[in-house]
Amino acid sequence: MKPQTSLIMAVSLDGKISTRDGAGPRFASEADGIRLRELRSHADAILVGAGTIIADDPTFTENGKYKELRIQRGLAPNPIKAVVSGRGSVPETAQMFHPNGAPALVFTTERISSSRLVPLQKVAEIYRVGETTVDFQRVIEILGEVYQVKQLLIEGGGQVNFDLFRAGLIDEVYLTLCPKVIGGKDVLTSVEGAGFNFLDIVDVELLDHRLVGDEIFLHYRVCKD
Ligand SMILES: NC(=O)c1ccc[n+]([C@@H]2O[C@H](COP(=O)([O-])OP(=O)(O)OC[C@H]3O[C@@H](n4cnc5c(N)ncnc54)[C@H](OP(=O)(O)O)[C@@H]3O)[C@@H](O)[C@H]2O)c1
């Protein structure tokens, strides 16, 4: 069965997800960090792009309250960690590959060189799902069928988000609108890629909103009709 997919992002007032000097989502508040960990505590698996691993090097290892919550919910102590990396640019030394009892997966393509494949094979399970670009439909199928993932949390970045929206594979969006202005035409936004034409724009419906200090936590459903 197809997993339920939720995308989570923190954006500045002008839609940026990082800063000019590549500081990533550190501009978001502690409350946003708590929201992220709460959502992670419901997820069977987390999916990110190689660019996010290279920039932020997240661990995805839970501890304390959130680990307990996962166990109470009948989930594994840590979520499955999956990265999309068509060329295999994700470093094998990344924290996501540190053993924590949860499988680490790399979704790549036939383009990956053996000099990248060999070290990654030592730290992760590798799936080649495409000639030149990763087929996200296959990624979602593999997560659902092979790993029984029911709830998938997608944590960016901008390129992966665009590919997933284009493939119609995002069900929900959790967006934190942060009271910051970052600017810069080359600074990443929450959805990158080639962009959509007018007729292909993705519509979303607001399900919930919450104000915490000057930040707004938004929850949308993606309209697929
Ligand atoms: N504010 C937030 O909430 C938030 C959250 C997450 C990330 N971020 C920021 O977002 C930035 C990273 O975003 P990004 O857009 O540069 O990178 P990204 O989407 O994280 O990863 C891009 C990489 O993923 C692989 N990839 C993506 N789509 C692919 C496809 N269809 N086929 C094959 N490979 C594919 C490629 O890896 P290869 O190069 O190996 O082919 C590509 O270089 C960082 O600055 C990070 O801090 C912010």
Ligand as a Chemical Component Dictionary entry (heavy atoms), coordinates in Angstrom:
data_LIG
# 
_chem_comp.id                   LIG 
_chem_comp.type                 NON-POLYMER 
_chem_comp.pdbx_formal_charge   0 
_chem_comp.three_letter_code    LIG 
# 
loop_
_chem_comp_atom.comp_id 
_chem_comp_atom.atom_id 
_chem_comp_atom.alt_atom_id 
_chem_comp_atom.type_symbol 
_chem_comp_atom.charge 
_chem_comp_atom.model_Cartn_x 
_chem_comp_atom.model_Cartn_y 
_chem_comp_atom.model_Cartn_z 
_chem_comp_atom.pdbx_ordinal 
LIG N1  N1  N 0  14.219 25.005 5.827  1  
LIG C1  C1  C 0  14.006 23.716 5.840  2  
LIG O1  O1  O 0  13.046 23.238 6.440  3  
LIG C2  C2  C 0  14.957 22.789 5.113  4  
LIG C3  C3  C 0  14.712 21.413 5.108  5  
LIG C4  C4  C 0  15.561 20.586 4.385  6  
LIG C5  C5  C 0  16.628 21.126 3.690  7  
LIG N2  N2  N 1  16.843 22.460 3.728  8  
LIG C6  C6  C 0  17.951 23.055 2.960  9  
LIG O2  O2  O 0  17.788 22.697 1.598  10 
LIG C7  C7  C 0  19.070 22.667 0.989  11 
LIG C8  C8  C 0  19.194 21.407 0.152  12 
LIG O3  O3  O 0  18.239 21.456 -0.874 13 
LIG P1  P1  P 0  18.643 21.127 -2.389 14 
LIG O4  O4  O 0  17.473 21.435 -3.252 15 
LIG O5  O5  O -1 19.963 21.750 -2.685 16 
LIG O6  O6  O 0  18.957 19.579 -2.329 17 
LIG P2  P2  P 0  18.090 18.278 -2.000 18 
LIG O7  O7  O 0  16.746 18.332 -2.650 19 
LIG O8  O8  O 0  18.170 17.994 -0.543 20 
LIG O9  O9  O 0  19.013 17.183 -2.717 21 
LIG C9  C9  C 0  19.356 17.327 -4.079 22 
LIG C10 C10 C 0  20.094 16.083 -4.481 23 
LIG O10 O10 O 0  19.220 14.948 -4.372 24 
LIG C11 C11 C 0  19.404 14.086 -5.479 25 
LIG N3  N3  N 0  18.188 14.133 -6.282 26 
LIG C12 C12 C 0  17.084 14.895 -6.093 27 
LIG N4  N4  N 0  16.144 14.601 -7.027 28 
LIG C13 C13 C 0  16.687 13.629 -7.799 29 
LIG C14 C14 C 0  16.226 12.878 -8.920 30 
LIG N5  N5  N 0  14.987 13.055 -9.443 31 
LIG N6  N6  N 0  17.055 11.955 -9.471 32 
LIG C15 C15 C 0  18.287 11.747 -8.963 33 
LIG N7  N7  N 0  18.785 12.414 -7.897 34 
LIG C16 C16 C 0  17.973 13.330 -7.325 35 
LIG C17 C17 C 0  20.612 14.609 -6.226 36 
LIG O11 O11 O 0  21.737 13.973 -5.631 37 
LIG P3  P3  P 0  23.089 13.664 -6.456 38 
LIG O12 O12 O 0  23.797 14.972 -6.550 39 
LIG O13 O13 O 0  23.812 12.644 -5.647 40 
LIG O14 O14 O 0  22.652 13.147 -7.798 41 
LIG C18 C18 C 0  20.575 16.096 -5.914 42 
LIG O15 O15 O 0  21.828 16.735 -6.043 43 
LIG C19 C19 C 0  20.084 22.762 2.101  44 
LIG O16 O16 O 0  20.588 24.078 2.142  45 
LIG C20 C20 C 0  19.293 22.490 3.357  46 
LIG O17 O17 O 0  19.799 23.154 4.481  47 
LIG C21 C21 C 0  16.041 23.299 4.427  48 
# 
loop_
_chem_comp_bond.comp_id 
_chem_comp_bond.atom_id_1 
_chem_comp_bond.atom_id_2 
_chem_comp_bond.value_order 
_chem_comp_bond.pdbx_ordinal 
LIG N1  C1  SING 1  
LIG C1  O1  DOUB 2  
LIG C1  C2  SING 3  
LIG C2  C3  SING 4  
LIG C2  C21 DOUB 5  
LIG C3  C4  DOUB 6  
LIG C4  C5  SING 7  
LIG C5  N2  DOUB 8  
LIG N2  C6  SING 9  
LIG N2  C21 SING 10 
LIG C6  O2  SING 11 
LIG C6  C20 SING 12 
LIG O2  C7  SING 13 
LIG C7  C8  SING 14 
LIG C7  C19 SING 15 
LIG C8  O3  SING 16 
LIG O3  P1  SING 17 
LIG P1  O4  DOUB 18 
LIG P1  O5  SING 19 
LIG P1  O6  SING 20 
LIG O6  P2  SING 21 
LIG P2  O7  DOUB 22 
LIG P2  O8  SING 23 
LIG P2  O9  SING 24 
LIG O9  C9  SING 25 
LIG C9  C10 SING 26 
LIG C10 O10 SING 27 
LIG C10 C18 SING 28 
LIG O10 C11 SING 29 
LIG C11 N3  SING 30 
LIG C11 C17 SING 31 
LIG N3  C12 SING 32 
LIG N3  C16 SING 33 
LIG C12 N4  DOUB 34 
LIG N4  C13 SING 35 
LIG C13 C14 SING 36 
LIG C13 C16 DOUB 37 
LIG C14 N5  SING 38 
LIG C14 N6  DOUB 39 
LIG N6  C15 SING 40 
LIG C15 N7  DOUB 41 
LIG N7  C16 SING 42 
LIG C17 O11 SING 43 
LIG C17 C18 SING 44 
LIG O11 P3  SING 45 
LIG P3  O12 DOUB 46 
LIG P3  O13 SING 47 
LIG P3  O14 SING 48 
LIG C18 O15 SING 49 
LIG C19 O16 SING 50 
LIG C19 C20 SING 51 
LIG C20 O17 SING 52 
# 
